[in-house]
């Protein structure tokens, strides 16, 4: 097997894993911000 091809596939897998982790953290923080905004807007609207 070609060494460059093996190295390229390992780099692709590492970048894919890092991308999935960052996407998951982004979704987590997005839903957290939305839920906090909903609780704050409820307290503003209903006193």
C-alpha positions, 0 to 999 in steps of 0.5 A, spaced: 500 500 500 502 506 498 504 510 504 501 517 502 495 514 500 494 511 507 496 517 510 491 521 507 486 516 509 488 517 516 488 525 516 481 524 513 478 520 518 481 525 524 478 531 520 472 527 520 471 525 527 473 533 529 468 535 525 463 531 528 465 533 535 465 540 533 458 540 530 455 536 536 458 541 541 455 547 536 448 544 536 448 543 544 450 550 545 445 552 540 439 548 544 442 551 550 442 558 548 435 557 545 432 554 551 435 559 556 432 565 551 425 561 552 425 562 559 427 569 559 422 571 554 417 567 559 419 571 565 419 578 561 412 577 558 409 574 564 412 578 569 
